[in-house]
Amino acid sequence: MTRRGGLLFAAMCVIWGIPYLLIKVAVDDMSPSTLVLGRTLLAALLLLPVAALRGELRPLLPYWAPLIAFAGIEIALPWVLLGAAETQVSSSLTGLLIAAVPLVAAVIATSSGAERLNLTSGIGLALGVVGVAAIVGVNLEGAHAIPLAEIGLVAGCYAVGPAILQRWLPGLPALGVIAVSLVLTALVYIPFAATSVPDKTPSTAALASVVTLAVVCTALAFLLFFALIGEVGPVRATVITYVNPAVAAVLGVLILDERFTIGMAIGFALVLAGSVLATRHGGRRGEPSPVLDPS
């Protein structure tokens, strides 16, 4: 890996590791739908002109249906679910559970026939399941079941979104796809945010979190991510998805004083090991789908 590639890799590990902390801070003062609107609208205002100047919007016109599906599954639904979940659970727990996205993607690929389930991938999936159980613990009573289910849906969305990108939007300008997806999401959340206006002005920390999520974790992040893919290739670039949750957990503990247990640490290690085994190329019939986790 070149020095530029290393710097891009390190930057993305941090930039896509901090959203969980920022979401937690923001939803203390505003609804998840308001957060999604603010984040997507600001990011769209930054990325759409860039995509237009590069001529990356016109080629998308014939693909409006899969674009809407991608925007809904990769951005609109998971981002509001993350906000809703983090009103009840810690950012550390959320980040660690999202580490299971490669496992979910492997299950989907196997069940759809895109992959063959061999011994290695089977062991990986089993380790991943045990790891998730260790992270969550055995207490699923009360309100905790709802946010955990929401996080599970987010993991499913992040596994399905790239498959849509690969199957129905191949070869299209990536930045154009993301910019249009952000615009579509912002338009959808305008009426929802209008009905959930905060009773009081959000704190400076909450507003700063929204701006940082939009400018750094979305607009800048996608530009850097596409540059990273160009520098090191798509396979190496997706390794950041194994580092982001660790960054999220560390930040949650250090800044928000969140609880971090031995079970969470052991579970995270098992999920990572399971993900590596379950997504090895040995049993694949075609090219693997990219992993996109813009939480």
C-alpha positions in Angstrom: 0.0 0.0 0.0 1.3 3.5 -0.9 1.7 6.2 1.6 -1.3 8.0 0.1 -3.3 4.8 0.3 -2.3 4.3 4.0 -3.4 7.9 4.8 -6.7 7.5 3.1 -7.2 4.1 4.8 -6.5 5.6 8.3 -8.7 8.6 7.6 -11.7 6.4 6.6 -11.3 4.1 9.6 -11.8 7.2 11.8 -14.3 9.1 9.7 -16.7 6.1 9.5 -16.1 5.1 13.1 -17.3 8.4 14.7 -20.9 8.6 13.3 -22.2 6.4 16.1 -20.9 8.8 18.7 -22.3 11.8 16.8 -25.7 10.2 16.3 -25.9 9.5 20.0 -25.2 13.1 20.8 -27.7 14.5 18.2 -30.7 12.3 19.1 -30.6 13.6 22.6 -31.9 16.9 21.3 -33.7 16.1 18.1 -35.8 13.3 16.4 -34.0 10.7 14.2 -36.0 12.0 11.2 -34.8 15.6 11.8 -31.2 14.3 12.1 -31.5 12.4 8.8 -32.9 15.4 7.0 -30.2 17.7 8.3 -27.4 15.3 7.5 -28.6 14.3 4.0 -29.6 17.9 3.0 -26.3 19.4 3.9 -24.3 16.6 2.3 -26.4 16.7 -0.9 -25.8 20.5 -1.2 -22.0 19.7 -1.1 -21.9 16.6 -3.3 -24.5 17.4 -6.0 -22.6 20.3 -7.6 -19.5 18.2 -7.7 -21.3 15.3 -9.3 -22.9 17.7 -11.8 -19.6 19.3 -12.8 -18.1 15.8 -13.4 -21.1 14.9 -15.6 -22.2 12.1 -13.3 -25.9 12.9 -13.1 -27.2 12.5 -16.7 -26.1 8.8 -17.0 -28.4 8.0 -14.0 -31.6 9.1 -15.6 -32.7 5.7 -17.0 -32.0 4.0 -13.7 -34.5 5.9 -11.5 -36.2 2.8 -10.1 -33.0 1.0 -8.7 -31.7 4.4 -7.6 -34.8 4.9 -5.4 -34.4 1.3 -4.1 -30.7 1.9 -3.3 -31.4 5.3 -1.6 -34.1 3.7 0.6 -32.2 0.6 1.6 -28.7 2.1 1.9 -29.4 5.5 3.4 -33.0 6.5 4.2 -34.1 3.4 6.2 -30.8 2.5 8.1 -30.0 6.1 9.1 -33.3 6.7 10.8 -33.2 3.3 12.4 -29.7 4.0 13.8 -31.0 7.2 15.3 -34.0 5.5 16.8 -31.9 2.7 18.2 -29.4 5.1 19.8 -32.1 6.8 21.8 -32.1 3.6 23.9 -28.7 1.9 23.5 -25.1 3.0 23.6 -23.1 4.1 20.6 -20.5 1.4 21.4 -23.0 -1.4 21.3 -24.5 -0.1 18.1 -21.1 0.1 16.4 -20.0 -3.3 17.5 -23.3 -4.9 16.3 -22.9 -3.2 12.9 -19.7 -5.2 12.5 -21.9 -8.1 11.7 -22.8 -6.6 8.3 -20.3 -8.9 6.4 -21.9 -11.9 8.1 -25.4 -10.8 7.0 -24.1 -10.3 3.5 -22.6 -13.8 3.5 -25.9 -15.3 4.6 -27.8 -13.4 1.8 -25.2 -14.5 -0.8 -25.4 -18.1 0.3 -29.2 -18.3 0.4 -29.5 -16.6 -3.0 -27.1 -19.1 -4.6 -24.4 -16.5 -5.2 -22.1 -18.4 -2.9 -21.6 -22.0 -1.8 -21.6 -22.7 1.9 -18.3 -24.6 2.5 -16.8 -25.7 5.8 -14.8 -22.5 6.2 -17.6 -20.1 5.6 -19.9 -22.3 7.8 -17.5 -22.1 10.7 -17.2 -18.3 10.1 -21.0 -17.8 10.3 -21.2 -19.9 13.5 -18.4 -17.9 15.1 -20.2 -14.7 14.1 -23.5 -15.8 15.6 -21.7 -16.6 18.9 -19.9 -13.3 18.7 -23.1 -11.3 18.3 -24.7 -13.2 21.2 -21.7 -12.3 23.4 -21.9 -8.7 22.4 -25.6 -8.4 23.1 -25.7 -10.7 26.2 -28.6 -12.8 27.1 -30.9 -10.1 28.5 -33.3 -9.1 25.7 -36.2 -8.1 27.9 -38.2 -4.9 27.8 -37.5 -2.0 25.5 -34.0 -3.3 24.6 -35.5 -5.8 22.2 -36.7 -3.0 19.9 -33.4 -1.1 19.4 -31.6 -4.4 18.9 -34.1 -5.3 16.2 -33.6 -1.9 14.6 -29.8 -2.4 14.6 -30.4 -5.8 13.0 -32.4 -4.2 10.3 -29.6 -1.7 9.7 -27.1 -4.5 9.2 -29.5 -6.1 6.8 -29.9 -2.9 4.8 -26.1 -2.4 4.6 -25.8 -5.9 3.3 -28.5 -5.6 0.6 -27.7 -2.0 -0.5 -24.3 -2.9 -2.2 -25.9 -5.9 -3.9 -28.4 -3.5 -5.5 -25.5 -1.3 -6.5 -23.7 -4.2 -8.1 -26.6 -5.9 -9.8 -28.7 -3.0 -11.1 -26.4 0.0 -11.1 -23.1 -1.4 -12.3 -20.6 0.9 -14.0 -22.5 4.0 -13.1 -20.7 7.1 -11.6 -20.5 6.3 -7.9 -20.5 9.9 -6.7 -23.5 10.6 -8.8 -25.4 7.7 -7.3 -24.6 8.8 -3.8 -25.5 12.4 -4.4 -28.8 11.6 -6.0 -29.5 9.1 -3.2 -28.9 11.8 -0.6 -31.3 14.2 -2.4 -34.0 11.6 -2.6 -33.6 10.8 1.1 -33.8 14.5 2.1 -37.0 15.0 0.1 -38.6 12.0 1.8 -37.8 13.2 5.3 -38.9 16.8 4.9 -42.5 16.0 6.0 -41.4 13.7 8.8 -39.0 16.3 10.2 -41.7 19.0 9.9 -43.9 17.1 12.3 -41.2 16.5 14.8 -39.7 19.9 15.3 -37.8 20.0 18.7 -39.6 22.0 21.5 -36.4 23.9 22.1 -33.3 24.8 20.1 -30.9 21.9 20.0 -27.7 22.2 21.9 -24.5 23.4 20.3 -23.1 19.9 20.6 -26.2 18.4 18.8 -26.0 20.9 16.0 -22.3 20.4 15.6 -22.8 16.7 15.4 -25.3 17.1 12.5 -22.9 19.3 10.6 -20.0 17.0 11.2 -22.1 14.0 10.1 -23.0 15.8 6.9 -19.8 17.5 6.0 -17.1 15.0 7.3 -18.8 11.7 7.7 -20.9 11.9 4.5 -19.7 14.4 1.9 -16.0 14.2 2.6 -16.1 10.5 3.5 -17.5 9.4 0.2 -15.0 11.5 -1.7 -12.2 9.9 0.3 -13.7 6.4 0.1 -13.8 6.6 -3.7 -10.2 7.9 -3.8 -9.2 5.0 -1.5 -10.9 2.5 -3.9 -8.9 4.1 -6.7 -5.7 3.8 -4.8 -5.9 0.3 -3.2 -8.8 -1.4 -5.0 -12.3 -2.2 -3.7 -11.4 -5.4 -1.8 -8.7 -3.7 0.4 -10.8 -0.6 0.8 -13.6 -2.6 2.5 -11.2 -3.7 5.2 -12.1 -0.4 7.0 -15.5 -2.0 7.9 -13.6 -4.2 10.3 -11.9 -1.2 12.0 -14.8 1.3 12.2 -16.7 -0.6 15.0 -13.6 -0.7 17.2 -13.2 3.1 16.7 -16.9 3.6 17.6 -16.5 1.5 20.8 -13.4 3.3 22.0 -15.0 6.7 21.4 -18.2 5.8 23.2 -16.2 4.6 26.2 -13.8 7.5 26.3 -16.1 10.4 25.5 -19.6 9.3 26.6 -18.4 7.0 29.5 -20.3 4.1 28.0 -20.1 0.6 29.6 -17.8 -1.8 27.8 -17.8 -5.4 29.0 -15.5 -8.4 28.5 -18.3 -10.1 26.6 -18.4 -7.2 24.1 -14.7 -7.4 23.5 -14.7 -11.2 23.1 -17.8 -11.0 20.9 -16.3 -8.4 18.7 -13.2 -10.5 18.1 -15.4 -13.5 17.3 -17.5 -11.4 14.8 -14.4 -10.2 13.1 -12.9 -13.7 12.8 -16.3 -15.0 11.6 -16.6 -12.3 9.0 -13.1 -13.0 7.6 -13.9 -16.7 7.4 -17.4 -16.3 6.1 -16.4 -13.9 3.3 -13.4 -15.7 2.0 -13.5 -16.1 -1.8 -13.1 -19.9 -1.9 -16.8 -20.6 -2.1 -17.8 -17.7 -4.4 -19.3 -18.2 -7.8 -18.9 -14.6 -8.9 -17.4 -11.4 -7.8 -18.1 -10.4 -4.2 -20.4 -7.4 -3.6 -18.7 -4.4 -2.2 -19.3 -3.6 1.5 -20.6 0.0 2.1 -21.1 1.1 5.6 -21.7 4.9 5.7 -23.4 4.9 9.1 
